[in-house]
Amino acid sequence: MVQRKEVLEILMSLEDIGELKLIRSAINDRIREIGHRIKYQLNKGDSVIINSRKGTEDGIIEKVNRTRAVVIINGTHWNVPFNMITKT
C-alpha cells in the first residue's frame, strides 16, 4: 500500500495542470461517493460527529434529507452535508 508521504511527494512533483485537475476531480468524486454511502447508514436519533473547519462537534440526527441531514448540535438545527458526518 502506498504511504501518505509518498502520495504527497508524487503530487508535489507534478507540474502538469491537466493532471492535477484530473486528480482533483477524482478526489471530489470519491468524497461524494463516501458521502452518499453514509446517507444510507443514518437514521433519526443516531449520535454523530460533525467534522468542520472549526473542529469536531457532537450531534443527533433529526432528519435525513436527499443531500444533507438535519443535525441538532447544542440545541440548534443545522443542515449538514453527509461528507462531514461520522456515525458514532
C-alpha positions as CSV (number, residue, x, y, z in Angstrom):
1,M,0.0,0.0,0.0
2,V,1.2,3.5,-0.9
3,Q,2.0,5.7,2.1
4,R,0.6,9.2,2.5
5,K,4.1,10.6,2.4
6,E,4.7,9.0,-0.9
7,V,1.4,10.3,-2.4
8,L,2.2,13.8,-1.2
9,E,5.7,13.7,-2.7
10,I,4.3,12.5,-6.1
11,L,1.6,15.2,-6.0
12,M,4.2,17.9,-5.3
13,S,6.4,16.7,-8.1
14,L,3.5,17.0,-10.7
15,E,3.8,20.1,-13.0
16,D,1.1,19.4,-15.5
17,I,-2.1,21.4,-14.6
18,G,-4.2,18.9,-16.5
19,E,-3.0,16.0,-14.4
20,L,-3.6,18.0,-11.2
21,K,-7.2,18.9,-12.3
22,L,-7.9,15.2,-13.1
23,I,-6.7,14.2,-9.7
24,R,-8.8,16.9,-8.0
25,S,-11.8,15.7,-9.9
26,A,-11.2,12.1,-8.9
27,I,-10.8,13.1,-5.2
28,N,-14.1,15.1,-5.3
29,D,-15.9,12.2,-6.9
30,R,-14.6,9.9,-4.1
31,I,-15.7,12.3,-1.4
32,R,-19.2,12.4,-2.9
33,E,-19.3,8.6,-3.1
34,I,-18.4,8.2,0.5
35,G,-21.0,10.8,1.5
36,H,-23.7,9.0,-0.4
37,R,-22.8,5.8,1.3
38,I,-23.0,7.4,4.8
39,K,-26.5,8.6,3.9
40,Y,-28.0,5.1,4.0
41,Q,-26.4,4.3,7.4
42,L,-28.1,7.3,9.2
43,N,-31.4,7.2,11.0
44,K,-33.3,9.7,13.1
45,G,-31.8,9.7,16.7
46,D,-28.4,8.5,15.7
47,S,-25.4,10.0,17.5
48,V,-22.9,11.6,15.1
49,I,-19.7,13.6,15.0
50,I,-19.6,16.6,12.7
51,N,-16.1,17.4,11.2
52,S,-15.9,21.0,10.1
53,R,-13.2,23.7,9.6
54,K,-13.9,24.8,13.2
55,G,-13.3,21.4,14.6
56,T,-15.5,18.5,15.7
57,E,-18.9,18.6,17.3
58,D,-21.3,16.0,18.6
59,G,-24.9,16.0,17.4
60,I,-28.0,13.9,16.9
61,I,-29.7,13.2,13.6
62,E,-33.1,14.8,13.4
63,K,-33.9,14.1,9.7
64,V,-32.2,12.6,6.7
65,N,-32.8,14.6,3.5
66,R,-31.7,13.9,-0.1
67,T,-28.3,15.7,0.1
68,R,-27.9,16.7,3.7
69,A,-29.0,15.7,7.2
70,V,-30.6,17.9,9.8
71,V,-28.5,17.6,12.9
72,I,-29.1,19.0,16.3
73,I,-25.9,20.5,17.8
74,N,-26.2,22.2,21.2
75,G,-30.0,22.7,20.7
76,T,-29.6,24.3,17.2
77,H,-30.7,22.6,14.0
78,W,-28.1,22.5,11.2
79,N,-28.2,21.2,7.6
80,V,-25.0,19.2,7.3
81,P,-23.6,17.6,4.2
82,F,-23.1,13.8,4.5
83,N,-19.4,14.0,3.9
84,M,-19.0,16.0,7.1
85,I,-20.8,13.4,9.2
86,T,-19.3,10.4,11.0
87,K,-21.6,8.0,12.8
88,T,-20.6,7.0,16.4
